[in-house]
């Protein structure tokens, strides 16, 4: 995963295609604004793998994740072990 800070997004390349999550950081919080995978990657687990890396990064940095998109919110509901920085 690459943190494209200037673009405000995390990016991951799979099979030459991109999956990304737009984000903002503020006051110890990582706001996930939008998650998107290239059409050919949809259903392959690419977005799941990206979200797992994002959650691991947030945990390592002690950040709380606040989802602003349906995919990120659903992912966090399914992965309660990443619900807060303490795990």
PDB file with one MODEL, atoms N, CA, C and O in Angstrom:
MODEL        1
ATOM      1  N   UNK A   1       0.852  -1.178   0.000  1.00  0.00           N
ATOM      2  CA  UNK A   1       0.000   0.000   0.000  1.00  0.00           C
ATOM      3  C   UNK A   1       0.890   1.231   0.000  1.00  0.00           C
ATOM      4  O   UNK A   1       1.929   1.274   0.659  1.00  0.00           O
ATOM      5  N   UNK A   2       0.466   2.208  -0.740  1.00  0.00           N
ATOM      6  CA  UNK A   2       1.184   3.478  -0.815  1.00  0.00           C
ATOM      7  C   UNK A   2       0.286   4.574  -0.266  1.00  0.00           C
ATOM      8  O   UNK A   2      -0.893   4.652  -0.609  1.00  0.00           O
ATOM      9  N   UNK A   3       0.844   5.410   0.579  1.00  0.00           N
ATOM     10  CA  UNK A   3       0.119   6.565   1.093  1.00  0.00           C
ATOM     11  C   UNK A   3       0.462   7.753   0.207  1.00  0.00           C
ATOM     12  O   UNK A   3       1.532   8.347   0.339  1.00  0.00           O
ATOM     13  N   UNK A   4      -0.445   8.094  -0.690  1.00  0.00           N
ATOM     14  CA  UNK A   4      -0.265   9.240  -1.588  1.00  0.00           C
ATOM     15  C   UNK A   4      -0.774  10.480  -0.842  1.00  0.00           C
ATOM     16  O   UNK A   4      -1.897  10.936  -1.059  1.00  0.00           O
ATOM     17  N   UNK A   5       0.063  11.002   0.023  1.00  0.00           N
ATOM     18  CA  UNK A   5      -0.323  12.078   0.932  1.00  0.00           C
ATOM     19  C   UNK A   5      -0.850  13.296   0.176  1.00  0.00           C
ATOM     20  O   UNK A   5      -1.875  13.859   0.559  1.00  0.00           O
ATOM     21  N   UNK A   6      -0.174  13.706  -0.878  1.00  0.00           N
ATOM     22  CA  UNK A   6      -0.586  14.901  -1.623  1.00  0.00           C
ATOM     23  C   UNK A   6      -1.990  14.744  -2.211  1.00  0.00           C
ATOM     24  O   UNK A   6      -2.733  15.720  -2.319  1.00  0.00           O
ATOM     25  N   UNK A   7      -2.350  13.519  -2.588  1.00  0.00           N
ATOM     26  CA  UNK A   7      -3.679  13.251  -3.159  1.00  0.00           C
ATOM     27  C   UNK A   7      -4.691  12.900  -2.074  1.00  0.00           C
ATOM     28  O   UNK A   7      -5.892  12.855  -2.342  1.00  0.00           O
ATOM     29  N   UNK A   8      -4.221  12.651  -0.853  1.00  0.00           N
ATOM     30  CA  UNK A   8      -5.115  12.270   0.228  1.00  0.00           C
ATOM     31  C   UNK A   8      -5.754  10.922  -0.015  1.00  0.00           C
ATOM     32  O   UNK A   8      -6.958  10.747   0.175  1.00  0.00           O
ATOM     33  N   UNK A   9      -4.929   9.958  -0.442  1.00  0.00           N
ATOM     34  CA  UNK A   9      -5.494   8.633  -0.671  1.00  0.00           C
ATOM     35  C   UNK A   9      -4.451   7.538  -0.491  1.00  0.00           C
ATOM     36  O   UNK A   9      -3.263   7.720  -0.758  1.00  0.00           O
ATOM     37  N   UNK A  10      -4.941   6.403  -0.031  1.00  0.00           N
ATOM     38  CA  UNK A  10      -4.140   5.196   0.035  1.00  0.00           C
ATOM     39  C   UNK A  10      -4.373   4.447  -1.263  1.00  0.00           C
ATOM     40  O   UNK A  10      -5.505   4.362  -1.741  1.00  0.00           O
ATOM     41  N   UNK A  11      -3.310   3.907  -1.833  1.00  0.00           N
ATOM     42  CA  UNK A  11      -3.417   3.209  -3.115  1.00  0.00           C
ATOM     43  C   UNK A  11      -2.762   1.842  -3.019  1.00  0.00           C
ATOM     44  O   UNK A  11      -1.770   1.651  -2.316  1.00  0.00           O
ATOM     45  N   UNK A  12      -3.339   0.910  -3.737  1.00  0.00           N
ATOM     46  CA  UNK A  12      -2.776  -0.438  -3.821  1.00  0.00           C
ATOM     47  C   UNK A  12      -2.974  -0.919  -5.245  1.00  0.00           C
ATOM     48  O   UNK A  12      -4.075  -0.847  -5.791  1.00  0.00           O
ATOM     49  N   UNK A  13      -1.904  -1.406  -5.836  1.00  0.00           N
ATOM     50  CA  UNK A  13      -1.991  -1.917  -7.207  1.00  0.00           C
ATOM     51  C   UNK A  13      -2.066  -3.434  -7.176  1.00  0.00           C
ATOM     52  O   UNK A  13      -1.298  -4.100  -6.481  1.00  0.00           O
ATOM     53  N   UNK A  14      -2.996  -3.956  -7.935  1.00  0.00           N
ATOM     54  CA  UNK A  14      -3.144  -5.403  -8.091  1.00  0.00           C
ATOM     55  C   UNK A  14      -3.386  -5.693  -9.567  1.00  0.00           C
ATOM     56  O   UNK A  14      -4.244  -5.082 -10.205  1.00  0.00           O
ATOM     57  N   UNK A  15      -2.623  -6.623 -10.087  1.00  0.00           N
ATOM     58  CA  UNK A  15      -2.764  -7.026 -11.496  1.00  0.00           C
ATOM     59  C   UNK A  15      -2.722  -5.815 -12.438  1.00  0.00           C
ATOM     60  O   UNK A  15      -3.406  -5.782 -13.461  1.00  0.00           O
ATOM     61  N   UNK A  16      -1.912  -4.833 -12.072  1.00  0.00           N
ATOM     62  CA  UNK A  16      -1.766  -3.644 -12.904  1.00  0.00           C
ATOM     63  C   UNK A  16      -2.926  -2.671 -12.811  1.00  0.00           C
ATOM     64  O   UNK A  16      -2.984  -1.710 -13.577  1.00  0.00           O
ATOM     65  N   UNK A  17      -3.851  -2.900 -11.890  1.00  0.00           N
ATOM     66  CA  UNK A  17      -5.030  -2.047 -11.710  1.00  0.00           C
ATOM     67  C   UNK A  17      -5.002  -1.443 -10.312  1.00  0.00           C
ATOM     68  O   UNK A  17      -4.299  -1.938  -9.431  1.00  0.00           O
ATOM     69  N   UNK A  18      -5.766  -0.375 -10.113  1.00  0.00           N
ATOM     70  CA  UNK A  18      -5.700   0.369  -8.864  1.00  0.00           C
ATOM     71  C   UNK A  18      -6.961   0.207  -8.021  1.00  0.00           C
ATOM     72  O   UNK A  18      -8.082   0.213  -8.530  1.00  0.00           O
ATOM     73  N   UNK A  19      -6.743   0.063  -6.730  1.00  0.00           N
ATOM     74  CA  UNK A  19      -7.791   0.184  -5.721  1.00  0.00           C
ATOM     75  C   UNK A  19      -7.310   1.291  -4.789  1.00  0.00           C
ATOM     76  O   UNK A  19      -6.132   1.339  -4.436  1.00  0.00           O
ATOM     77  N   UNK A  20      -8.211   2.175  -4.391  1.00  0.00           N
ATOM     78  CA  UNK A  20      -7.785   3.302  -3.560  1.00  0.00           C
ATOM     79  C   UNK A  20      -8.864   3.685  -2.557  1.00  0.00           C
ATOM     80  O   UNK A  20     -10.037   3.339  -2.697  1.00  0.00           O
ATOM     81  N   UNK A  21      -8.417   4.412  -1.546  1.00  0.00           N
ATOM     82  CA  UNK A  21      -9.317   4.975  -0.543  1.00  0.00           C
ATOM     83  C   UNK A  21      -8.917   6.422  -0.316  1.00  0.00           C
ATOM     84  O   UNK A  21      -7.778   6.712   0.049  1.00  0.00           O
ATOM     85  N   UNK A  22      -9.859   7.327  -0.535  1.00  0.00           N
ATOM     86  CA  UNK A  22      -9.609   8.738  -0.253  1.00  0.00           C
ATOM     87  C   UNK A  22      -9.799   8.960   1.246  1.00  0.00           C
ATOM     88  O   UNK A  22     -10.703   8.388   1.856  1.00  0.00           O
ATOM     89  N   UNK A  23      -8.946   9.788   1.828  1.00  0.00           N
ATOM     90  CA  UNK A  23      -9.006   9.990   3.271  1.00  0.00           C
ATOM     91  C   UNK A  23      -8.624  11.410   3.652  1.00  0.00           C
ATOM     92  O   UNK A  23      -8.082  12.173   2.852  1.00  0.00           O
ATOM     93  N   UNK A  24      -8.927  11.738   4.908  1.00  0.00           N
ATOM     94  CA  UNK A  24      -8.451  12.964   5.556  1.00  0.00           C
ATOM     95  C   UNK A  24      -8.020  12.561   6.961  1.00  0.00           C
ATOM     96  O   UNK A  24      -8.646  11.709   7.591  1.00  0.00           O
ATOM     97  N   UNK A  25      -6.958  13.175   7.442  1.00  0.00           N
ATOM     98  CA  UNK A  25      -6.499  12.970   8.812  1.00  0.00           C
ATOM     99  C   UNK A  25      -6.720  14.266   9.584  1.00  0.00           C
ATOM    100  O   UNK A  25      -6.430  15.360   9.101  1.00  0.00           O
ATOM    101  N   UNK A  26      -7.251  14.104  10.817  1.00  0.00           N
ATOM    102  CA  UNK A  26      -7.429  15.283  11.667  1.00  0.00           C
ATOM    103  C   UNK A  26      -7.590  14.842  13.117  1.00  0.00           C
ATOM    104  O   UNK A  26      -8.396  13.962  13.421  1.00  0.00           O
ATOM    105  N   UNK A  27      -6.826  15.451  13.998  1.00  0.00           N
ATOM    106  CA  UNK A  27      -6.970  15.262  15.442  1.00  0.00           C
ATOM    107  C   UNK A  27      -7.031  13.791  15.852  1.00  0.00           C
ATOM    108  O   UNK A  27      -7.930  13.394  16.594  1.00  0.00           O
ATOM    109  N   UNK A  28      -6.092  12.988  15.382  1.00  0.00           N
ATOM    110  CA  UNK A  28      -6.044  11.586  15.778  1.00  0.00           C
ATOM    111  C   UNK A  28      -7.091  10.706  15.128  1.00  0.00           C
ATOM    112  O   UNK A  28      -7.323   9.578  15.565  1.00  0.00           O
ATOM    113  N   UNK A  29      -7.724  11.221  14.083  1.00  0.00           N
ATOM    114  CA  UNK A  29      -8.782  10.477  13.393  1.00  0.00           C
ATOM    115  C   UNK A  29      -8.458  10.361  11.919  1.00  0.00           C
ATOM    116  O   UNK A  29      -7.990  11.314  11.296  1.00  0.00           O
ATOM    117  N   UNK A  30      -8.706   9.199  11.374  1.00  0.00           N
ATOM    118  CA  UNK A  30      -8.553   8.942   9.949  1.00  0.00           C
ATOM    119  C   UNK A  30      -9.955   8.789   9.369  1.00  0.00           C
ATOM    120  O   UNK A  30     -10.639   7.802   9.641  1.00  0.00           O
ATOM    121  N   UNK A  31     -10.380   9.757   8.578  1.00  0.00           N
ATOM    122  CA  UNK A  31     -11.700   9.734   7.950  1.00  0.00           C
ATOM    123  C   UNK A  31     -11.569   9.072   6.584  1.00  0.00           C
ATOM    124  O   UNK A  31     -10.850   9.578   5.723  1.00  0.00           O
ATOM    125  N   UNK A  32     -12.247   7.956   6.374  1.00  0.00           N
ATOM    126  CA  UNK A  32     -12.241   7.270   5.080  1.00  0.00           C
ATOM    127  C   UNK A  32     -13.444   7.793   4.302  1.00  0.00           C
ATOM    128  O   UNK A  32     -14.592   7.517   4.651  1.00  0.00           O
ATOM    129  N   UNK A  33     -13.167   8.548   3.248  1.00  0.00           N
ATOM    130  CA  UNK A  33     -14.211   9.242   2.503  1.00  0.00           C
ATOM    131  C   UNK A  33     -14.807   8.410   1.372  1.00  0.00           C
ATOM    132  O   UNK A  33     -16.001   8.500   1.086  1.00  0.00           O
ATOM    133  N   UNK A  34     -13.966   7.601   0.732  1.00  0.00           N
ATOM    134  CA  UNK A  34     -14.433   6.863  -0.446  1.00  0.00           C
ATOM    135  C   UNK A  34     -13.452   5.735  -0.730  1.00  0.00           C
ATOM    136  O   UNK A  34     -12.238   5.940  -0.691  1.00  0.00           O
ATOM    137  N   UNK A  35     -13.968   4.556  -1.014  1.00  0.00           N
ATOM    138  CA  UNK A  35     -13.146   3.413  -1.405  1.00  0.00           C
ATOM    139  C   UNK A  35     -13.612   2.969  -2.783  1.00  0.00           C
ATOM    140  O   UNK A  35     -14.809   2.836  -3.034  1.00  0.00           O
ATOM    141  N   UNK A  36     -12.654   2.743  -3.670  1.00  0.00           N
ATOM    142  CA  UNK A  36     -13.018   2.353  -5.040  1.00  0.00           C
ATOM    143  C   UNK A  36     -11.973   1.414  -5.624  1.00  0.00           C
ATOM    144  O   UNK A  36     -10.770   1.594  -5.433  1.00  0.00           O
ATOM    145  N   UNK A  37     -12.459   0.417  -6.334  1.00  0.00           N
ATOM    146  CA  UNK A  37     -11.586  -0.519  -7.037  1.00  0.00           C
ATOM    147  C   UNK A  37     -11.893  -0.432  -8.523  1.00  0.00           C
ATOM    148  O   UNK A  37     -13.032  -0.179  -8.917  1.00  0.00           O
ATOM    149  N   UNK A  38     -10.882  -0.641  -9.336  1.00  0.00           N
ATOM    150  CA  UNK A  38     -11.097  -0.719 -10.784  1.00  0.00           C
ATOM    151  C   UNK A  38     -12.144  -1.798 -11.042  1.00  0.00           C
ATOM    152  O   UNK A  38     -12.155  -2.817 -10.351  1.00  0.00           O
ATOM    153  N   UNK A  39     -13.019  -1.599 -12.017  1.00  0.00           N
ATOM    154  CA  UNK A  39     -14.092  -2.570 -12.273  1.00  0.00           C
ATOM    155  C   UNK A  39     -13.620  -4.028 -12.363  1.00  0.00           C
ATOM    156  O   UNK A  39     -14.303  -4.924 -11.867  1.00  0.00           O
ATOM    157  N   UNK A  40     -12.486  -4.268 -12.975  1.00  0.00           N
ATOM    158  CA  UNK A  40     -11.992  -5.641 -13.121  1.00  0.00           C
ATOM    159  C   UNK A  40     -11.555  -6.251 -11.792  1.00  0.00           C
ATOM    160  O   UNK A  40     -11.406  -7.469 -11.693  1.00  0.00           O
ATOM    161  N   UNK A  41     -11.346  -5.417 -10.763  1.00  0.00           N
ATOM    162  CA  UNK A  41     -10.935  -5.918  -9.453  1.00  0.00           C
ATOM    163  C   UNK A  41     -12.118  -6.141  -8.513  1.00  0.00           C
ATOM    164  O   UNK A  41     -11.963  -6.767  -7.464  1.00  0.00           O
ATOM    165  N   UNK A  42     -13.283  -5.642  -8.872  1.00  0.00           N
ATOM    166  CA  UNK A  42     -14.441  -5.752  -7.990  1.00  0.00           C
ATOM    167  C   UNK A  42     -14.807  -7.215  -7.787  1.00  0.00           C
ATOM    168  O   UNK A  42     -14.871  -7.998  -8.735  1.00  0.00           O
ATOM    169  N   UNK A  43     -15.041  -7.558  -6.543  1.00  0.00           N
ATOM    170  CA  UNK A  43     -15.362  -8.932  -6.192  1.00  0.00           C
ATOM    171  C   UNK A  43     -14.145  -9.818  -5.985  1.00  0.00           C
ATOM    172  O   UNK A  43     -14.288 -11.002  -5.680  1.00  0.00           O
ATOM    173  N   UNK A  44     -12.947  -9.260  -6.146  1.00  0.00           N
ATOM    174  CA  UNK A  44     -11.715 -10.045  -6.020  1.00  0.00           C
ATOM    175  C   UNK A  44     -11.105  -9.979  -4.617  1.00  0.00           C
ATOM    176  O   UNK A  44     -10.149 -10.695  -4.320  1.00  0.00           O
ATOM    177  N   UNK A  45     -11.656  -9.126  -3.761  1.00  0.00           N
ATOM    178  CA  UNK A  45     -11.084  -8.947  -2.430  1.00  0.00           C
ATOM    179  C   UNK A  45     -10.048  -7.838  -2.364  1.00  0.00           C
ATOM    180  O   UNK A  45      -9.444  -7.623  -1.313  1.00  0.00           O
ATOM    181  N   UNK A  46      -9.831  -7.133  -3.461  1.00  0.00           N
ATOM    182  CA  UNK A  46      -8.815  -6.077  -3.493  1.00  0.00           C
ATOM    183  C   UNK A  46      -9.129  -4.963  -2.494  1.00  0.00           C
ATOM    184  O   UNK A  46      -8.237  -4.503  -1.782  1.00  0.00           O
ATOM    185  N   UNK A  47     -10.384  -4.526  -2.436  1.00  0.00           N
ATOM    186  CA  UNK A  47     -10.760  -3.457  -1.510  1.00  0.00           C
ATOM    187  C   UNK A  47     -10.645  -3.945  -0.061  1.00  0.00           C
ATOM    188  O   UNK A  47     -10.263  -3.178   0.823  1.00  0.00           O
ATOM    189  N   UNK A  48     -10.970  -5.198   0.178  1.00  0.00           N
ATOM    190  CA  UNK A  48     -10.824  -5.780   1.509  1.00  0.00           C
ATOM    191  C   UNK A  48      -9.359  -5.752   1.938  1.00  0.00           C
ATOM    192  O   UNK A  48      -9.050  -5.362   3.064  1.00  0.00           O
ATOM    193  N   UNK A  49      -8.473  -6.156   1.059  1.00  0.00           N
ATOM    194  CA  UNK A  49      -7.041  -6.145   1.390  1.00  0.00           C
ATOM    195  C   UNK A  49      -6.547  -4.728   1.661  1.00  0.00           C
ATOM    196  O   UNK A  49      -5.753  -4.511   2.576  1.00  0.00           O
ATOM    197  N   UNK A  50      -7.015  -3.767   0.871  1.00  0.00           N
ATOM    198  CA  UNK A  50      -6.631  -2.370   1.097  1.00  0.00           C
ATOM    199  C   UNK A  50      -7.141  -1.894   2.457  1.00  0.00           C
ATOM    200  O   UNK A  50      -6.390  -1.283   3.217  1.00  0.00           O
ATOM    201  N   UNK A  51      -8.403  -2.166   2.768  1.00  0.00           N
ATOM    202  CA  UNK A  51      -8.955  -1.732   4.050  1.00  0.00           C
ATOM    203  C   UNK A  51      -8.207  -2.363   5.211  1.00  0.00           C
ATOM    204  O   UNK A  51      -8.000  -1.705   6.230  1.00  0.00           O
ATOM    205  N   UNK A  52      -7.799  -3.608   5.089  1.00  0.00           N
ATOM    206  CA  UNK A  52      -7.043  -4.263   6.158  1.00  0.00           C
ATOM    207  C   UNK A  52      -5.709  -3.524   6.374  1.00  0.00           C
ATOM    208  O   UNK A  52      -5.309  -3.289   7.514  1.00  0.00           O
ATOM    209  N   UNK A  53      -5.030  -3.164   5.287  1.00  0.00           N
ATOM    210  CA  UNK A  53      -3.770  -2.427   5.410  1.00  0.00           C
ATOM    211  C   UNK A  53      -3.984  -1.049   6.021  1.00  0.00           C
ATOM    212  O   UNK A  53      -3.178  -0.587   6.828  1.00  0.00           O
ATOM    213  N   UNK A  54      -5.073  -0.398   5.633  1.00  0.00           N
ATOM    214  CA  UNK A  54      -5.400   0.914   6.205  1.00  0.00           C
ATOM    215  C   UNK A  54      -5.648   0.776   7.705  1.00  0.00           C
ATOM    216  O   UNK A  54      -5.133   1.561   8.500  1.00  0.00           O
ATOM    217  N   UNK A  55      -6.434  -0.222   8.083  1.00  0.00           N
ATOM    218  CA  UNK A  55      -6.753  -0.435   9.496  1.00  0.00           C
ATOM    219  C   UNK A  55      -5.497  -0.762  10.293  1.00  0.00           C
ATOM    220  O   UNK A  55      -5.342  -0.286  11.418  1.00  0.00           O
ATOM    221  N   UNK A  56      -4.609  -1.557   9.738  1.00  0.00           N
ATOM    222  CA  UNK A  56      -3.356  -1.881  10.421  1.00  0.00           C
ATOM    223  C   UNK A  56      -2.488  -0.636  10.589  1.00  0.00           C
ATOM    224  O   UNK A  56      -1.858  -0.449  11.629  1.00  0.00           O
ATOM    225  N   UNK A  57      -2.459   0.212   9.566  1.00  0.00           N
ATOM    226  CA  UNK A  57      -1.709   1.473   9.637  1.00  0.00           C
ATOM    227  C   UNK A  57      -2.303   2.382  10.710  1.00  0.00           C
ATOM    228  O   UNK A  57      -1.575   2.965  11.514  1.00  0.00           O
ATOM    229  N   UNK A  58      -3.630   2.498  10.715  1.00  0.00           N
ATOM    230  CA  UNK A  58      -4.299   3.345  11.712  1.00  0.00           C
ATOM    231  C   UNK A  58      -4.000   2.844  13.115  1.00  0.00           C
ATOM    232  O   UNK A  58      -3.722   3.635  14.016  1.00  0.00           O
ATOM    233  N   UNK A  59      -4.057   1.535  13.301  1.00  0.00           N
ATOM    234  CA  UNK A  59      -3.767   0.964  14.621  1.00  0.00           C
ATOM    235  C   UNK A  59      -2.330   1.284  15.034  1.00  0.00           C
ATOM    236  O   UNK A  59      -2.086   1.689  16.171  1.00  0.00           O
ATOM    237  N   UNK A  60      -1.382   1.102  14.114  1.00  0.00           N
ATOM    238  CA  UNK A  60       0.030   1.357  14.420  1.00  0.00           C
ATOM    239  C   UNK A  60       0.273   2.819  14.786  1.00  0.00           C
ATOM    240  O   UNK A  60       1.142   3.128  15.602  1.00  0.00           O
ATOM    241  N   UNK A  61      -0.509   3.721  14.171  1.00  0.00           N
ATOM    242  CA  UNK A  61      -0.354   5.154  14.435  1.00  0.00           C
ATOM    243  C   UNK A  61      -1.273   5.653  15.550  1.00  0.00           C
ATOM    244  O   UNK A  61      -1.242   6.833  15.898  1.00  0.00           O
ATOM    245  N   UNK A  62      -2.086   4.763  16.110  1.00  0.00           N
ATOM    246  CA  UNK A  62      -3.004   5.148  17.181  1.00  0.00           C
ATOM    247  C   UNK A  62      -4.148   6.021  16.713  1.00  0.00           C
ATOM    248  O   UNK A  62      -4.666   6.832  17.481  1.00  0.00           O
ATOM    249  N   UNK A  63      -4.552   5.865  15.451  1.00  0.00           N
ATOM    250  CA  UNK A  63      -5.637   6.664  14.880  1.00  0.00           C
ATOM    251  C   UNK A  63      -6.973   5.930  14.989  1.00  0.00           C
ATOM    252  O   UNK A  63      -7.030   4.705  14.884  1.00  0.00           O
ATOM    253  N   UNK A  64      -8.015   6.674  15.195  1.00  0.00           N
ATOM    254  CA  UNK A  64      -9.376   6.151  15.156  1.00  0.00           C
ATOM    255  C   UNK A  64      -9.862   6.280  13.712  1.00  0.00           C
ATOM    256  O   UNK A  64      -9.597   7.290  13.061  1.00  0.00           O
ATOM    257  N   UNK A  65     -10.561   5.280  13.211  1.00  0.00           N
ATOM    258  CA  UNK A  65     -11.099   5.337  11.844  1.00  0.00           C
ATOM    259  C   UNK A  65     -12.574   5.721  11.900  1.00  0.00           C
ATOM    260  O   UNK A  65     -13.359   5.122  12.637  1.00  0.00           O
ATOM    261  N   UNK A  66     -12.937   6.730  11.109  1.00  0.00           N
ATOM    262  CA  UNK A  66     -14.334   7.126  10.957  1.00  0.00           C
ATOM    263  C   UNK A  66     -14.679   6.991   9.473  1.00  0.00           C
ATOM    264  O   UNK A  66     -14.161   7.736   8.641  1.00  0.00           O
ATOM    265  N   UNK A  67     -15.557   6.037   9.144  1.00  0.00           N
ATOM    266  CA  UNK A  67     -15.919   5.838   7.739  1.00  0.00           C
ATOM    267  C   UNK A  67     -16.982   6.834   7.284  1.00  0.00           C
ATOM    268  O   UNK A  67     -17.935   7.118   8.009  1.00  0.00           O
ATOM    269  N   UNK A  68     -16.804   7.353   6.082  1.00  0.00           N
ATOM    270  CA  UNK A  68     -17.794   8.234   5.471  1.00  0.00           C
ATOM    271  C   UNK A  68     -18.331   7.630   4.183  1.00  0.00           C
ATOM    272  O   UNK A  68     -19.043   8.296   3.432  1.00  0.00           O
ATOM    273  N   UNK A  69     -17.998   6.390   3.930  1.00  0.00           N
ATOM    274  CA  UNK A  69     -18.546   5.716   2.752  1.00  0.00           C
ATOM    275  C   UNK A  69     -19.092   4.369   3.196  1.00  0.00           C
ATOM    276  O   UNK A  69     -18.641   3.796   4.187  1.00  0.00           O
ATOM    277  N   UNK A  70     -20.048   3.883   2.463  1.00  0.00           N
ATOM    278  CA  UNK A  70     -20.723   2.642   2.810  1.00  0.00           C
ATOM    279  C   UNK A  70     -19.795   1.445   2.879  1.00  0.00           C
ATOM    280  O   UNK A  70     -19.926   0.611   3.776  1.00  0.00           O
ATOM    281  N   UNK A  71     -18.861   1.349   1.946  1.00  0.00           N
ATOM    282  CA  UNK A  71     -17.969   0.191   1.940  1.00  0.00           C
ATOM    283  C   UNK A  71     -17.105   0.160   3.198  1.00  0.00           C
ATOM    284  O   UNK A  71     -17.000  -0.874   3.857  1.00  0.00           O
ATOM    285  N   UNK A  72     -16.492   1.286   3.526  1.00  0.00           N
ATOM    286  CA  UNK A  72     -15.624   1.338   4.711  1.00  0.00           C
ATOM    287  C   UNK A  72     -16.433   1.066   5.982  1.00  0.00           C
ATOM    288  O   UNK A  72     -15.953   0.369   6.876  1.00  0.00           O
ATOM    289  N   UNK A  73     -17.642   1.600   6.075  1.00  0.00           N
ATOM    290  CA  UNK A  73     -18.486   1.370   7.248  1.00  0.00           C
ATOM    291  C   UNK A  73     -18.830  -0.113   7.375  1.00  0.00           C
ATOM    292  O   UNK A  73     -18.750  -0.678   8.466  1.00  0.00           O
ATOM    293  N   UNK A  74     -19.211  -0.739   6.273  1.00  0.00           N
ATOM    294  CA  UNK A  74     -19.555  -2.164   6.292  1.00  0.00           C
ATOM    295  C   UNK A  74     -18.324  -2.995   6.642  1.00  0.00           C
ATOM    296  O   UNK A  74     -18.429  -3.961   7.398  1.00  0.00           O
ATOM    297  N   UNK A  75     -17.173  -2.640   6.108  1.00  0.00           N
ATOM    298  CA  UNK A  75     -15.941  -3.379   6.396  1.00  0.00           C
ATOM    299  C   UNK A  75     -15.631  -3.322   7.892  1.00  0.00           C
ATOM    300  O   UNK A  75     -15.302  -4.341   8.499  1.00  0.00           O
ATOM    301  N   UNK A  76     -15.736  -2.143   8.478  1.00  0.00           N
ATOM    302  CA  UNK A  76     -15.445  -1.995   9.901  1.00  0.00           C
ATOM    303  C   UNK A  76     -16.450  -2.754  10.762  1.00  0.00           C
ATOM    304  O   UNK A  76     -16.078  -3.277  11.813  1.00  0.00           O
ATOM    305  N   UNK A  77     -17.708  -2.826  10.344  1.00  0.00           N
ATOM    306  CA  UNK A  77     -18.697  -3.621  11.088  1.00  0.00           C
ATOM    307  C   UNK A  77     -18.328  -5.101  11.065  1.00  0.00           C
ATOM    308  O   UNK A  77     -18.516  -5.808  12.055  1.00  0.00           O
ATOM    309  N   UNK A  78     -17.803  -5.567   9.931  1.00  0.00           N
ATOM    310  CA  UNK A  78     -17.412  -6.980   9.799  1.00  0.00           C
ATOM    311  C   UNK A  78     -16.102  -7.288  10.507  1.00  0.00           C
ATOM    312  O   UNK A  78     -15.843  -8.443  10.847  1.00  0.00           O
ATOM    313  N   UNK A  79     -15.277  -6.283  10.732  1.00  0.00           N
ATOM    314  CA  UNK A  79     -13.949  -6.472  11.334  1.00  0.00           C
ATOM    315  C   UNK A  79     -13.856  -5.670  12.621  1.00  0.00           C
ATOM    316  O   UNK A  79     -13.098  -4.704  12.710  1.00  0.00           O
ATOM    317  N   UNK A  80     -14.614  -6.069  13.594  1.00  0.00           N
ATOM    318  CA  UNK A  80     -14.700  -5.326  14.856  1.00  0.00           C
ATOM    319  C   UNK A  80     -13.361  -5.228  15.577  1.00  0.00           C
ATOM    320  O   UNK A  80     -13.172  -4.351  16.421  1.00  0.00           O
ATOM    321  N   UNK A  81     -12.427  -6.128  15.248  1.00  0.00           N
ATOM    322  CA  UNK A  81     -11.100  -6.057  15.870  1.00  0.00           C
ATOM    323  C   UNK A  81     -10.349  -4.789  15.471  1.00  0.00           C
ATOM    324  O   UNK A  81      -9.339  -4.450  16.089  1.00  0.00           O
ATOM    325  N   UNK A  82     -10.832  -4.081  14.439  1.00  0.00           N
ATOM    326  CA  UNK A  82     -10.213  -2.820  14.021  1.00  0.00           C
ATOM    327  C   UNK A  82     -11.098  -1.624  14.339  1.00  0.00           C
ATOM    328  O   UNK A  82     -10.899  -0.546  13.780  1.00  0.00           O
ATOM    329  N   UNK A  83     -12.061  -1.793  15.218  1.00  0.00           N
ATOM    330  CA  UNK A  83     -13.003  -0.713  15.520  1.00  0.00           C
ATOM    331  C   UNK A  83     -12.377   0.464  16.238  1.00  0.00           C
ATOM    332  O   UNK A  83     -12.868   1.588  16.129  1.00  0.00           O
ATOM    333  N   UNK A  84     -11.301   0.223  16.971  1.00  0.00           N
ATOM    334  CA  UNK A  84     -10.636   1.308  17.662  1.00  0.00           C
ATOM    335  C   UNK A  84      -9.141   1.056  17.682  1.00  0.00           C
ATOM    336  O   UNK A  84      -8.709  -0.076  17.466  1.00  0.00           O
ATOM    337  N   UNK A  85      -8.337   2.084  17.936  1.00  0.00           N
ATOM    338  CA  UNK A  85      -6.881   1.919  17.864  1.00  0.00           C
ATOM    339  C   UNK A  85      -6.332   0.914  18.865  1.00  0.00           C
ATOM    340  O   UNK A  85      -5.248   0.370  18.654  1.00  0.00           O
ATOM    341  N   UNK A  86      -7.043   0.659  19.934  1.00  0.00           N
ATOM    342  CA  UNK A  86      -6.548  -0.296  20.926  1.00  0.00           C
ATOM    343  C   UNK A  86      -6.752  -1.732  20.479  1.00  0.00           C
ATOM    344  O   UNK A  86      -6.165  -2.648  21.055  1.00  0.00           O
ATOM    345  N   UNK A  87      -7.589  -1.945  19.444  1.00  0.00           N
ATOM    346  CA  UNK A  87      -7.823  -3.283  18.915  1.00  0.00           C
ATOM    347  C   UNK A  87      -8.823  -4.012  19.732  1.00  0.00           C
ATOM    348  O   UNK A  87      -9.147  -5.161  19.431  1.00  0.00           O
TER     349      UNK A  87
ENDMDL
END
